[in-house]
Amino acid sequence: MANRVTSVEVKQILVTVLTGTQLDPFIAVANLIVTEKLGTSGLGDALLKEVERWLSAHFIYISNPSYSSTAKNARGAIISEKIGDTAIEYSDISKIKNTGLGLLSSTVYGQQAITIDLTGTLANLGKKRASVNVFDVINTDNA
């Protein structure tokens, strides 16, 4: 499927030093994920496009935060806030050990993509599935 977003549209939310053609690989991977994971989810075209745009920005930023001139505003996920004397603590993207597709919550762009995805699919990517095995135990002592 053709990309839903253009580099110009991505640059509306992420100011970057990269040119349009340099953004294409990031947009392409976002498009693949949206198409494969959300394409048949029932989300409308407008929502799919927005998810793709924010995912593209996430992949651009996480690949190298210095690509973004808004890096100070796009730190990792907010992990604590304080009102009195105002303090916000961000996660440190460079120290995250988990390599699941995840890390979507590690940037404000990924957080937005998760929020826009009304199906919850992106929020669950990379999470392990629980499984339960039931064994039929036969007691032969009383037979």
N, C-alpha and C positions, 0 to 999 in steps of 0.2 A: 504494500500500500504506500502511496505517496505520503510524504511528511504532511502533517496537519498544520504545522507552524513554520514560519520563516525565521531566518536569523534576525531580521528587523523586529519581529514580534518578541523574540527572546530578549533582545537588547532593550526592550521597553521595561523589563523588570530586572535585568542584570547589566550593569554598565561594565563593559569588558574591553580589553585592548585587542582581543581577537577579532579577526575580520569575518565576514559572512561565510566564506568557504572553510575557514578554520573551525567554525561552529557546526558545520554540517555533520561530522561524525557523532557529536553529542546529541544533536537533534535526531539523527538516525536511530541511535540506541534507545532514546526515549520513545520514538515512534514504534519501534519493535515491541517494547514492553507494553505500551498502551494497547497496541493492536492485539498482541498475544494474550494479555491478561484481562483487558477491559473491553476489547472490541465487540464481544457478544454479551456484554453485561447488561445491556439495556440503557446505559447512559447515553444521553443525546450527544450529537456531534459537537455542540458548543462546549460541553463539559469535557469531552475527550480531548478537544483541542487545548483547553486550559490545563488539563493534567499534563499533557505532552509539553506544553510551554514551560511549566514549573519544573517538570522532571529534567528537561533540557538544561535549564539554569542550574539545577542541582548538580548534574553531571559535569557541567563546565566548572562550577565553583569547586567541587570536591576534587577534581583532577589536579587543580593547582590554584589555591585561593589568590595567588598574586595575579591571576588573569583578570580578577575583578578589581576595579577601582573603588568598589563599594565594600571591600572586604571587611572594613571595620563594622559595617552594618549587617554582615552576613555570617557572623561567627557561627559556632555550632548551636545546638539546641539550648534553649534556656533551661537550666537545671535548678535555679533558685532565684527568687526575687525578694526584695526588701523595700518597704515603703519609706520608713523613716530614714533619712539621709540617703535615700535612693541608691540601691545596689542591685545589679543584675549579674548573675554568674552563668557563663556559657560553658558547654562541654568543649573539650579540646579535640577537634577533629583529628589532629595528628597523633593522638594517643589512643584512639579507638582501636581495639584489637579485633573486634568482630568484623569479619569480612563478608557476611551475608549480604544479599542484594540490598539489604537494609541500608543501614546507615542513612536511610531516607530522612529519619528524624534528626540527623546530625547537622542539617542546614535549614535555614528558614525556607528555602526553596522546596526542599523535600517535604518539610512540614506542611507547606501549602498544598503540594500535590496530594498528600495523604488526606488533607481536609477536603479538597475538591472531589476526591474519589468517594462518592456516596455509598459505594458497595462495600468499602472496608478492605478491599483486596490488597491495596498497596500497604496498608497498615499491618497486614499479616504476612507479607513477603519475607522470606528468610526465617520465619519462626518455625520451630520444630513442631510437628504434629504429635499429639499424644496418642498412644495406642494401648489397648488393654487386651491381654491374652487370658482366656478363661480355660482352665483345665478341668476336665471331668475326672474327679478322683473316686476311685472305687475302693471301698473298704472291704478287704478280703478277710479280715480277722473275724468278722461275725457271720461269715457265710457257712 
